[in-house]
Amino acid sequence: MTASWSRGETAYRLTVAQADATTEFFTLLASISREEAHGLDARTFSLKATDDPKAFDRHASRLAAVIAVRIGQPGAAADVVWTNMGLERFSHPVHIRGPIAVDGGSVV
């Protein structure tokens, strides 16, 4: 990254002026290298690594690019990378309280 920045270029779509984002990116990479993501969902991992449950989502594509090269699969799809590192990606449940209408019917 330093070499790119010294030429005035971005590195992993981060500029030299984005110090906080870069720190967050490296914090996530370091945590992944210590296998701290294994068995966790993305938000839980992100919260444990950075105290921000959405940090992983902000850096997911750049993390996938770096890790794909590291596991010897450059250009691999993100889900392949996440599976390789043991990270679980799934939607979180939405809890609804009170009556709602579904397809014109009433659900209590």
C-alpha positions in Angstrom: 0.0 0.0 0.0 2.8 2.4 0.8 4.3 2.0 -2.6 1.0 2.8 -4.3 0.4 5.7 -2.0 3.8 7.1 -2.6 2.9 7.3 -6.3 -0.3 9.1 -5.5 -2.4 6.0 -6.3 -5.0 4.2 -4.2 -4.4 0.7 -2.8 -7.4 -1.6 -2.4 -9.6 1.5 -3.1 -8.1 3.3 -0.1 -6.2 6.5 -0.2 -3.4 7.8 2.0 -6.0 10.2 3.5 -8.2 7.4 4.7 -6.1 6.5 7.8 -9.1 5.3 9.9 -10.4 3.0 7.1 -7.0 1.6 6.5 -6.5 0.9 10.2 -9.9 -0.8 10.3 -8.9 -2.9 7.2 -5.6 -4.0 8.7 -7.3 -4.8 12.0 -9.8 -7.1 10.2 -6.9 -8.7 8.2 -4.9 -9.3 11.4 -7.9 -10.8 13.1 -8.6 -13.1 10.2 -5.0 -14.2 10.1 -5.3 -15.3 13.7 -8.4 -17.3 12.6 -10.7 -15.3 14.9 -13.5 -15.3 12.3 -13.8 -19.1 12.3 -17.4 -20.2 13.1 -18.7 -16.6 13.5 -21.1 -14.6 11.4 -19.7 -11.5 9.8 -21.3 -9.0 12.1 -20.3 -10.8 15.3 -16.7 -11.2 13.9 -16.7 -7.5 13.0 -17.9 -6.4 16.4 -15.2 -8.6 18.2 -12.4 -7.4 15.9 -13.2 -3.7 15.6 -16.1 -2.8 18.0 -18.2 -2.0 14.9 -20.6 -4.6 13.6 -20.6 -3.1 10.1 -16.8 -2.7 9.6 -16.5 -6.1 7.9 -19.2 -5.1 5.3 -17.4 -1.9 4.5 -14.2 -3.8 3.7 -15.7 -7.1 2.4 -14.6 -6.8 -1.2 -11.1 -5.7 -0.5 -10.7 -8.4 2.2 -12.0 -11.0 -0.2 -9.4 -9.9 -2.8 -6.5 -10.1 -0.4 -7.5 -13.4 1.2 -8.3 -15.0 -2.2 -4.7 -14.4 -3.3 -3.4 -15.7 0.1 -5.3 -19.0 -0.3 -4.1 -19.4 -3.8 -7.4 -18.6 -5.5 -7.0 -15.1 -6.9 -10.3 -13.8 -8.2 -12.3 -16.4 -6.2 -15.9 -15.4 -5.3 -16.3 -13.9 -1.9 -18.5 -16.8 -0.6 -15.6 -19.2 -1.5 -13.2 -17.0 0.5 -15.6 -16.7 3.5 -16.1 -20.5 3.5 -12.4 -21.1 3.4 -11.8 -19.0 6.4 -14.8 -20.4 8.3 -16.9 -17.2 8.3 -20.6 -17.8 8.3 -22.6 -15.4 6.0 -26.4 -15.4 6.7 -29.2 -13.0 7.0 -30.2 -11.9 10.4 -33.8 -12.5 11.5 -36.3 -9.7 11.4 -38.6 -9.7 14.4 -42.0 -8.1 14.0 -44.4 -7.3 16.8 -48.1 -6.7 16.3 -50.5 -7.5 13.5 -49.4 -7.4 9.9 -51.1 -8.1 6.6 -49.7 -10.7 4.3 -51.2 -11.2 0.8 -54.3 -9.4 1.9 -54.8 -11.7 5.0 -54.5 -10.7 8.5 -51.8 -12.3 10.6 -51.7 -11.9 14.4 
